[in-house]
Structures are given as C-alpha cells and as structure tokens.
Amino acid sequence: MWKALRDKKLDGVKFRRQQNIGPFVVDFYDSMHRLIVEIDGPIHESQKELDRQGQELLEALGLRFVRLPAKLVENNLQAALDAIQASRRRDHRQPTLPGRE
C-alpha cells in the first residue's frame, strides 16, 4: 500500500505513513482531506471495540476514516485505492468493501 501512496502517487495527494495523531498512530494520513486510512489485519478482530473508540475520538476532531481489510489490500490493491479515492469524495461516509462488516 505504501508504495502506491508515497510520493503523491495517488492523485497527487500527500500521505504520511504511521502518523501520530494525539495518542494514536494511524496507518496512513492525508491531511489535505483529513482522511485516515487504516488497514485492518487479523489483530483487529480481537480489538474491534478499542478501534471503534479510537475512531470515534478522532472523528470528533473532524477526521474521516476509511478502514480496509488487509485481505483486500493484499488481493486487490486497485480496489483498495479506488475505495480511498471514493472516500475522499464522499462526505463522512465509509465505503462498502468486500469482507468488511
């Protein structure tokens, strides 16, 4: 994912990797669109409530989220990138992704 986002490769948008925001470290952050991109692997299955609480706190600061299943990123990177692009265009709505409840 980082290779596809770094150096403004996705629509000229600058992403930061492993960005600190308060007490949180998010996977990727686009400050222009105030968009956080989280890649949810197997560890997230056991910490759904913690993830939800952190996301709510960051959303209260006006940040938006897109959560992508790691399997989607691994198996269909273009679909993951399309979801990020769609999220930037939508107003505070999470895209519907395969494999994500």
C-alpha positions in Angstrom: 0.0 0.0 0.0 2.7 2.4 0.9 4.4 2.1 -2.5 1.1 3.1 -4.1 0.5 6.1 -1.8 4.0 7.5 -1.3 5.4 10.4 -3.3 1.9 11.7 -4.1 1.3 8.8 -6.5 -2.4 8.7 -5.8 -4.0 11.8 -7.4 -1.1 14.0 -6.3 -2.2 13.7 -2.6 0.5 13.6 0.1 0.0 10.7 2.5 2.0 10.2 5.7 2.7 6.7 7.0 2.4 5.8 10.7 1.2 9.3 11.6 0.9 10.3 15.2 -2.4 12.0 16.0 -2.7 12.6 19.7 -2.2 9.3 21.5 -2.9 7.3 18.3 -0.7 6.1 15.5 -2.7 5.7 12.2 -1.5 3.7 9.2 -1.8 6.5 6.7 -3.0 10.1 6.9 -4.0 12.6 4.2 -4.0 16.0 5.9 -5.5 17.8 2.9 -8.7 15.7 3.1 -8.4 15.0 6.8 -8.6 11.3 5.9 -7.2 8.4 7.9 -6.6 5.1 6.1 -6.4 2.0 8.4 -5.5 -1.4 7.2 -7.3 -3.9 9.4 -5.5 -7.3 9.6 -6.3 -10.2 11.9 -5.2 -8.4 15.1 -8.1 -6.0 14.6 -10.6 -8.9 15.1 -9.7 -9.0 18.8 -9.7 -5.2 19.3 -12.8 -4.1 17.5 -14.1 -2.1 20.5 -10.8 -0.4 21.0 -10.6 0.5 17.3 -14.2 1.8 17.4 -13.5 4.0 20.4 -10.3 5.4 18.9 -12.1 6.1 15.6 -14.9 7.9 17.4 -12.4 10.2 19.2 -10.6 11.0 16.0 -13.9 11.6 14.1 -14.9 14.0 16.9 -11.8 16.1 15.8 -13.3 16.3 12.3 -11.2 13.5 10.8 -12.6 10.9 8.5 -11.8 7.2 8.2 -11.6 4.5 5.6 -10.9 1.0 7.0 -9.7 -1.5 4.5 -9.4 -5.2 5.2 -5.8 -6.4 4.8 -7.0 -9.2 2.5 -8.4 -6.6 0.1 -5.1 -4.7 0.1 -3.2 -7.9 -0.5 -5.5 -9.4 -3.1 -6.8 -6.4 -4.9 -4.7 -3.3 -4.4 -6.6 -1.3 -7.1 -9.9 -1.9 -5.4 -8.4 -0.6 -2.1 -7.0 2.5 -3.9 -10.4 3.1 -5.5 -12.0 2.9 -2.1 -9.6 5.6 -0.8 -10.3 7.8 -3.7 -14.1 7.4 -3.3 -13.8 8.2 0.5 -12.1 11.5 -0.3 -15.0 12.4 -2.5 -17.7 11.4 0.0 -18.8 13.4 2.9 -18.1 11.4 6.1 -19.3 8.1 4.7 -17.4 4.9 4.8 -17.2 2.9 1.5 -18.8 -0.5 1.5 -16.0 -3.0 1.0 -16.0 -6.8 0.5 -15.1 -8.7 3.6 -15.8 -5.8 6.0 -18.8 -5.8 8.3 
